[in-house]
Amino acid sequence: MKKKLKVIDLFSGCGGLNEGFNEAGFQTSVSNDIWEPAGKTFLKNNKNSRFILGDITQNKVRNEIIKYGKKSDVLIGGPPCQAYSMAGARDVDDPRGKLFEDYVKIVKAIKPKYFVMENVKGLLSMEHDRTRLNGQDKIKLDKIKRLENKKNELLLKRKQSKNTPKIKFSRAEANQLEEIKDKLIEERKLTSSLRIKVTETIKKRFLNLGYDVHIQVLNAADYGVPQKRQRVIVIGGLDGYPVHFPDPTYKEKSNGKNLELFKSNLQDWVTVKQAIDDLKNKPEKISFNHIFTKCGKDFQKKINNTPIGRSVYGGFSDAYFRCPPNEPSRTVKENHGGVFLHYEKNRFMTPRELARLQSFEDDFIFEGSKSQILVQLGNAVPPKLGYSIANTLKEFF
């Protein structure tokens, strides 16, 4: 009998990436996450799996993962954004920065044939401070950071002003924001040597362990997920194991202008309507995660008046956005409960509908409160994307 390939699943969340690898024939040695609600969901859907709830920066937790993960073939799961942005920074005690370092320690201890990390597209532009900066360089960098912090404050206020009438974003603040942007462009030209791209650090750290690392942006819609979710995928292959990314199996529907797409034998992207239309008239069923959201009369009126392709707030914000039915949805986000509106019904999409947009099967049941389920969904890797990656790697064993 052929031995099953084994996978270690770090930062598993509710288990989206793990679902994809299991579907492709991998067996999970051990999984880990720090958030209990996500852990409960994982265990409900993986009853025979070994799951460790805890922080991988703690020696006990990390050593337990290494113990059960020995001889695993693939390690999956990427540290959250904060881990990379803190990597190499001066505040070495920040626990978020340690996440990346401990991830590296686990890879080093186990030496899987491959590791797979998933993260937001913003990872490509993320930078961190170079080490061993002199005093003058640190002063220059502090000036940039003050400008960046002020820019982020103003951007947040501008965003809030669009969604909250009580918050005003003045013309003076708009001018100040533009001035800061211009200053930052000039400062970064002069001080580009003070920082290094996080992706370069990732490559160098794993090159030292014998891994050939490649980074690519994949769109989940290209792999049968009814959602235009672009994510950075980092794959490292050990000692000559080749690194390849999955070829798309779906394509954007041709409008006749792009002849190459038109001639392609790939299927068209799966649409929102195709994914959830059969649920639109179903009654609420909490055990199925088909949970309705109640709102006040005033907000309900706003929902009723929101056309397809717009947000309750009139702009193109993802919060309370009414999805067009005949294309994949925008990215499903945690979004503090500000989930998509149904394209036909004057209500929010239910967690089950959002799970469909993330390509979870209907027998995958989420645990926790509705708000906790929405967080799990927003943070999950679509299982179908995970399956495509796993299937491609499997060819090289």
N, C-alpha and C positions, 0 to 999 in steps of 0.2 A: 504494500500500500504506500502510495506516495506521501511523503511527509509534508504537512501543511507549513507554509511559510509563516513565521511569527512576527508580530508587530508590537511595539511599545507605543502607547498613546499618551502623550503629555499635554497638559492644558486642554484636556478633552472636552470641557464644557459638557453639554448634554450628549455629545457623541456623534456629531454629524460626519466628521472625517472618518471616524472609526466604523460607522455604518457602511461607508463606501468601500473601505478596505475589506471588511468582512464579506460584503457582497461579491467582491472580486476573489474570494477564497482564502484570505489571510486569517490567521487565528491570533487573537489578542493575548499577549503574555500578561500585561499589566497596564492599567490606566490610572491617570492621576489628575485631580483638579482640586482647587482650594475652596470652591464655593459649594456648600452643601446642597442647595436646591438642584443645581446641575448634576451633582453626584447622585441624588435620588432618582432623577430622570434616567441617568445612565444605567443605574442598577436595575431599574424597572424593566428596561429594554434589553439588558444583557445580564440575565439572572445568574449565569454561571461564570461571569467574568470576575477577575481579581481587580478590585478598584481601591485605590489608596487615597483617602481624603486628607489633604494636608499641603503644606508649603514646601516646595522642592528646595528652598534655600536652607531648610532645616536638615542637618546631617542625618537624623533618624529616618526622615521621609525619603531623602535622596538615596540612602543606602538600601532601603527596602525596595525602591524601584529598581536599583541596579541588581539586587539579589534575584528578584523574580524575572527581570528582563534579560538576564544573561543568555547568550546564544540567539538573541532575536535578530531577525534579518533586516527589519526596517524600523526606524524610529520616526513617528509622525507628531505633528503639533508644534506650533510656533509660539514663543513668548509674546505677550501683548506689547503694543507699541512702546509703552513707557520703558520697557526693558532695554530696547535699542537706543532710545533717546538718551538714556542715562549711561550707556556703555562708555567707559573711558572718561566719564565726567569727573569733576573734582570731588563731588560728594559721594565718596565710596561707600558710605554707610546707608545710602538710600536702598531699601529692599527691592525696589523695582529694577534697579540696575543689576542687582545680584541675580535676577532671574536668567538673564542671558548667560552669565558666567556659570551658573549651575547647570543650565542646559548643555553647555560645552562640556562640563565635567561628566555628565551622564553619557554623552556621545563618546567621549574619550574612554570611559570605563567599559562600555559595552562594545564599541566599534561595530555598529551595524553596517551592512553592505550599503544601505542608503539611509539618508534622513530627508524628511520632507517638512518644510515650514511654510505656513500660510500667513499672510498679513495684508493689511490695507495697502492700497496703491501708493499712499503717501510715504511709505517706507523708502521708496526710490529717491526721494528728495531729502530725506532725513539726514542730518549731520550731527556729529558730536565733537566736543573739544579734543584737540590733539593733546597728548600728554607731554610733559616736560616743557611747557611754555614758560618764557621768562616773564619778569614782572611787567615790562612794557607791553608785551603781547596780551597779558591778562587784563590790563587796563583797557586796551582796545576792544577785547572781547566782551568785557563788562558793559562798555558803551553800546555795543551791538545788542546785547541782551536786554538792556533797558529800552532801546527802541523797539525791539521785537515784542516785549511785554506790553508796551503802550499800544503798539499796532494791534495786538490780539485783543486788548481791552476794547478798543474802538470798533474792531470788526464784530465782536460779540454784542456790543451795544447797538450797532447798526442792524444786526440780525434780529435782536430782540425788539427793536423799534418797529420792524415790519410786522411782527406777530402780536405785539402788545401796544395798544393805543396810548397807554399811560406813559410809556417810555419814549422820549423824544430824542432824535439824533439831529443835532443842529448843523447848519451850514458851516459854522466855524469848526465843528468836529470833523465834518467831511473834508474840509480843507487841510486840517491838521493830519488826518489819515493819509492824504495824498502826499503831503510833505514828508511824512515819516517813511512812506514807501520809497520815495525818491532818495532820501538819505541812506536807507538801507542798501539800495542798489549800489550807491557810491562806496559805502563802507565795506560792502562785501567784495567789491573789486580790489580794494586796498588790503583786505585782511583774509583773502581766500585761503591763505596758507595756515590759518589758525584752526581750521576745522577739516574733518575728513568725512566722506560719505559713509553712512552706516553700512551700506551694502559692501563697500570695500573692506571694512573691518570684518564683516561676516566671512567674506571669501578668504581673507588672510588667516583668520583664526582656525578655520577648518582645513585650509591648505596645510597648515602645520601638523594636522592630525592625519594627513594622507588623503583628503577628500578633494575631488574635482567638483567645484560648485558652480551651478548655473542658475540664473534668475530670469524669470519671465512673467509677464502679466497675462493671466487667463481670464476670459469672460465666461462665467458659468452658463450663460445662454447658449454658448457654442457646444455645450455638452448635454443638452436636453433639460436644463433647469429653466423654468418659466420666469426668469429674473435676469436683468442685465447687471450682474454683480461682478465687477472687475477686482481681482485680487492678485497680489504678488505671490508667486509660488517659488520657493527656493528649494532646489534639489541638489544634494551632495552625493556623489558616488565614490566609494572607497577603492583605492588601489586598482584603478583600471575598469571598474564597473561603469559602463557607459551611461550618460545622462541624456534622457530624451523626454520631451513633454508630449502629452497626448495630442493627436491631431483632432481638430474639430469634427464633430459628427452632425452638427446642425449649423445653419447659416441664417443670416438676416434675410427676410423675405425680399426678393428682388422687385424693384419698381420698374424694371425694364431698362434702366439706365446703365446698370452694371452687368454687362454681358457675361463676365466670368462667373458671377454669382448665379446668373440665370441658367447658365449651362451646367452648373454644378449638380451632381447627383445627391448632394446632401439634403436632408430634410430641412424644412423651414423651422425657425425658432418656435418653441412652444409658447403659446400666448396665455395671458391671465385667464381669459374665458375658457380655454381648453382645460386649464388646470383646476378651476374652482366652480364652474357654472352649475354643476350638479348639486352644489351645497347651498345655493342662494335661497331656496325655499324650505330648507330643513329647519326644524325647530331646534331650539337650544338644547345641547346635550353636553353637560359639563364633563362627563367621563370620557368623551370623545374630543375634548378641548375645543368644542364648537360653542364658544362662550360669547354672548353679546355684551356690549358696553352701553351702559345707560348714560345719558347726558341731559343737561338742562334744556328748557324750551328755547332759550335764545340761541344756544349753540346748535340745537337741532334745526332751527330755521336756517342757520348758516350752511349746515350740511345740505339741506334741501336745495339751496340756491347755488351750490358749488358744481360747476360743469366738469365734464371729463377733461383731464389734462390740466386741472387747476387745483390749488390748495384752498382750504377754507379761508385762508388769509388773503386770497386773491392773487398771490404771486405763484412762483413755481417751487415753493418750499416742499420738501419731502414729507413734512408733518401734515397729516390730514389731507393728503394728496389723493385725488380720485383717479385711479389708474385707468388708462385706456384699455379696453378689453381685448383688442386684436394685436397686441404686442406683449413681450415679456414686461414684467413690472420693473420699476426702479429697485435699487438695493433695499432689501429688508433690513432695517436698522433697529437698534434698541430704542432710540428716539423717545424715551420717557413716556411711553404710552401713546405718542402721537402717530398712530399707525395709519395705514392707507384706508381710504374710503372705498366701499364697493362701487363698481362701475355702474350698477343698475339699482341696487337697493340704497336707500338713504340711511346708511349705518356704517360703522367701522367694520373692517374685515375682522373675522374671528381669528383666534390663535390657530385653529385648524386650517383655515384658508391660507394664513401666512405660512404654515408648515408645508402646505402643498406648493406654495411659491418657492420654498426652500428645497423642494423635492423629497421631503420625508414621506414615507409610506404611511397609510392611514392606521396601521397597527402599531406605529410608534407613538406612545402616549407620554405626554409631558406631565411632570409632577410639579407641585408648588402653586402659589397664587397666580392669578392672571398676569399681574405685573412681572412676577418672576419668570413666568413662561415666555413673556414677550422679550425679556432680556436674553434668555437662553436662545430664542429664535434669532434675534438680531446678531448674536455672537457666533452662531453655528456656521460651519462649513457645509455647503450643500452636499448631501450624500452622493448625488450623481456626479458632481465634480470630483469628489474623493475617489469614486469608483473608476473614473477615467484615468486618473493619475496612477492608481494602484494597478490597473490592468496593463498600463504601459510598462511599469517597473517589473511586473511579473514575468514579462517576456525575456528578461535578462538573467533570470536565475536558472 
